[in-house]
Amino acid sequence: MRALPIAVVAAAAALTLTACDSGGDSSSDSGKKASTASSSAAASTACKIDQIGIQVGPANAAPAAGDTGNVPVTLTNKGAECTLQGFPAVTVQDGGKSTDVPEEKAPNPPKLTLAKSGTASFTITYVRGTAGDGKSLDATALKISLPGAATAQSFKWSYGPVAGKTGASDPNASVSSFQPAGD
């Protein structure tokens, strides 16, 4: 009598696994379709630079060459709900020279949904250089754009020269991913 219930349980388990396997293939296809649909929906809800107010600073500026400074940047959504994910594109400029600030090494930056008047922030961290030494970028301006955007907003850079790791075109600086801000 004991053999029968074990055989029945084994047969039921086999049928369940078979059902899961065939159901898994079908649901993974619909999962891919849903993922594709949601990614295109996410692209259409991405924050646009013209709907975002940007405030640079106040900074914890590096006071002397070799010191590290942090420049917080706050973004305020002035339009409809939108999303931010990844890293902003940040460029420091010295007259005609532009140098991209690399992204911080951070796995899986969070996806943020900003309601109207919602805020987010990111931080530019840099090492102060020495003006005119040929190894530092004598930065005077900062350009910021959002992921996937072709346009940028410009701001004055008043935090001193940015040291280079190997030269002026390799800034000893980084930009963090977007983080929630405010209450």
Protein Blocks (a to p, Z undefined) as FASTA:
>chain_A
ZZmmmmmmmmmmmmmmmmmmmmmmmmmmmmmmmmmmmmmmmmmmpccfklpccdedjddd
dfbghiacddddddddfbdcdddehjddddddehjbccdddddddehiadddddehiacd
dddddddddehklpaccdfbdcdddehiabdcddddfebpaddfkbmklccbddddddde
dZZ
